[in-house]
Amino acid sequence: MVRASLGVNPWSVLYEGLEHHTSLSFGTISAAVGVLVLLLWIPLKQRPKLGTVANIIVLAYSSDLGLSLIPQHLGLPAQVGLLVGGVLLNGFSVAVYVGARFGPGPRDGLMTGASATTGRSIRVIRTLIEITVLAAGWLLGGSVGVGTVLYALTVGPITQFFMPRFAYRGGDESRTSLTRPAQRPCPAGAAGRRAGRGVERSTGRAC
């Protein structure tokens, strides 16, 4: 997406906007925002794991590697191809590494935690987060391109599409879906059987 030069992702827009109002560097702001996002995990009952640390470290090195391999100043067809490929691969990669259940990165953990807490889909939560971050970054003076808007509107649905296909289903965690809220237990007793018929109609499962 960086080499496409058609707009970076919304979080980068936010970092750029904050850079205009502080003396901190882009990288320092990225790290600081990452820490603040981790604090938002507390009410969402998310816990950092190996994947959280790996996301921060591997992403930094792999980004530098990608920038060293992909040339600059490409023609428009190549730019469009890089943009579309970047958005698709980003949504795919989020689904793969989050689906491994070794722990999401700071921003992806905000997505999964909010989804689990509210019962909303990954698609809806991720899109709302990206649009909110995009708006904040734009208001702070960050530059927005067509690629930024494309990313904000499509990365959530792409992640939602791939997530069930790569979610690890072994052990106790196999009973919990990454893309659907947990189902409520069926009530017991005579009153429960009457209420259960309503649960069955609303959830599609029998009590």
C-alpha positions in Angstrom: 0.0 0.0 0.0 2.9 2.4 0.7 4.5 1.7 -2.7 1.1 2.1 -4.4 1.1 5.7 -3.3 -2.7 5.9 -3.4 -3.3 6.3 0.3 -2.1 4.4 3.4 -4.2 2.6 6.0 -6.3 4.7 8.5 -4.0 4.0 11.4 -1.1 5.5 9.5 -3.3 8.6 8.7 -3.8 8.9 12.5 -0.1 8.7 13.2 0.6 11.3 10.5 -2.1 13.6 12.0 -0.7 13.3 15.5 2.8 13.9 14.1 1.6 17.4 13.1 0.6 18.3 16.7 3.5 16.7 18.6 7.3 16.6 18.5 7.3 12.8 18.4 8.3 10.8 15.4 6.0 8.7 13.3 7.4 5.5 14.8 7.3 6.7 18.3 3.6 7.7 17.9 2.9 4.3 16.4 4.4 2.6 19.5 2.6 5.0 21.9 -0.8 4.5 20.3 -0.2 0.7 20.4 0.3 0.9 24.2 -2.8 3.0 24.6 -4.8 0.5 22.5 -3.5 -2.3 24.8 -5.0 -0.4 27.7 -8.3 -0.6 26.0 -8.0 -4.4 26.2 -8.6 -4.3 30.0 -12.3 -3.6 29.9 -12.6 -6.0 27.0 -10.9 -8.8 29.0 -8.3 -9.4 26.4 -4.8 -10.7 27.3 -1.6 -10.3 25.4 0.0 -13.5 24.2 2.9 -14.6 22.0 1.1 -13.4 18.9 0.7 -9.9 20.3 4.5 -9.5 20.7 5.2 -11.3 17.4 2.8 -8.9 15.6 4.7 -5.9 16.8 8.2 -7.3 16.0 7.5 -9.3 12.8 5.4 -6.5 11.3 8.2 -4.0 11.7 10.8 -6.2 10.0 8.5 -7.6 7.3 7.4 -4.1 6.4 11.0 -3.0 5.9 11.7 -6.1 3.8 8.7 -5.4 1.6 9.7 -1.8 1.1 13.2 -2.9 0.1 11.9 -5.4 -2.5 9.1 -3.4 -4.1 10.3 -0.5 -6.3 9.0 3.1 -6.1 7.5 5.3 -8.8 5.5 2.7 -10.6 2.9 3.2 -13.3 -0.8 3.5 -12.5 -1.8 -0.1 -13.4 1.0 -1.4 -11.0 -0.1 1.0 -8.3 -3.7 -0.2 -8.5 -2.5 -3.8 -8.4 -0.4 -3.1 -5.4 -3.2 -1.4 -3.6 -5.8 -4.1 -4.2 -3.3 -6.8 -3.4 -2.2 -5.0 -0.3 -5.8 -4.7 1.0 -6.7 -8.3 0.2 -3.5 -9.7 1.7 -3.9 -7.6 4.9 -7.4 -8.9 5.5 -6.2 -12.5 4.7 -3.2 -12.2 7.0 -5.2 -10.9 9.9 -7.6 -13.8 9.6 -4.7 -16.3 9.5 -2.7 -15.1 12.4 -5.7 -14.3 14.6 -7.2 -17.6 13.7 -4.1 -19.3 15.1 -5.2 -18.2 18.6 -1.8 -17.3 19.8 -3.0 -13.8 20.5 -3.8 -10.8 18.3 -1.8 -7.6 17.9 -2.8 -4.5 19.7 -5.2 -3.2 17.1 -6.6 -6.6 16.0 -7.2 -7.4 19.7 -9.3 -4.3 20.0 -11.4 -5.7 17.1 -11.8 -9.3 18.5 -12.4 -8.0 22.0 -15.1 -5.6 21.0 -16.7 -8.2 18.8 -16.9 -10.7 21.6 -18.1 -8.1 24.1 -20.8 -6.6 21.9 -21.8 -9.7 20.0 -21.3 -7.8 16.7 -19.5 -9.4 13.7 -15.8 -8.9 13.0 -16.9 -7.2 9.7 -19.0 -4.6 11.5 -16.6 -3.9 14.4 -13.5 -3.7 12.2 -15.2 -1.3 9.7 -16.4 0.9 12.6 -12.9 1.0 14.1 -11.2 1.9 10.8 -13.7 4.6 9.9 -13.3 6.1 13.4 -9.6 6.1 13.2 -9.7 7.5 9.6 -11.9 10.4 10.7 -9.7 11.2 13.7 -6.6 11.2 11.6 -8.1 13.3 8.8 -9.3 15.9 11.4 -5.8 16.0 12.8 -4.4 16.8 9.4 -3.4 13.3 8.1 -3.4 12.8 4.4 -6.2 10.5 3.0 -6.3 8.8 -0.4 -8.6 6.5 -2.3 -6.6 3.6 -0.9 -7.3 4.7 2.7 -11.1 4.8 2.1 -10.9 1.4 0.2 -9.0 -0.1 3.1 -11.4 1.2 5.8 -14.5 -0.1 4.0 -13.2 -3.5 2.9 -10.6 -4.9 5.3 -13.4 -5.9 7.8 -15.5 -7.9 5.3 -12.3 -9.5 3.9 -11.2 -10.6 7.4 -14.7 -11.8 8.2 -14.7 -13.9 5.0 -11.4 -15.7 5.7 -11.6 -16.0 9.5 -13.8 -19.1 9.7 -11.6 -20.9 7.1 -8.4 -20.5 9.2 -9.7 -20.5 12.8 -7.9 -23.1 14.9 -10.5 -25.5 16.2 -8.5 -27.8 18.5 -8.9 -28.1 22.3 -11.5 -26.2 24.3 -11.3 -23.1 22.1 -12.9 -25.1 19.3 -16.3 -24.5 20.9 -16.0 -20.7 20.5 -16.3 -19.0 17.1 -14.1 -16.0 16.3 -16.9 -14.7 14.1 -20.0 -15.2 16.2 -21.0 -14.3 19.7 -21.3 -17.1 22.3 -24.7 -18.7 22.5 -26.7 -18.4 25.7 -27.4 -21.6 27.7 -31.0 -22.9 27.5 -33.1 -22.2 30.6 -34.2 -25.1 32.8 -37.5 -26.2 34.1 -41.1 -25.8 32.8 -40.7 -22.1 32.4 -37.4 -22.7 30.7 -39.0 -25.0 28.2 -41.5 -22.3 27.3 -38.7 -19.7 27.1 -36.6 -22.2 25.2 -39.0 -22.2 22.3 -38.4 -18.5 22.0 -34.6 -19.1 22.1 -35.0 -21.7 19.4 -36.8 -19.4 17.1 -34.3 -16.5 17.6 -31.1 -18.5 17.4 -32.0 -21.5 15.2 -31.0 -24.1 17.8 -33.1 -26.4 19.9 -33.4 -26.3 23.7 
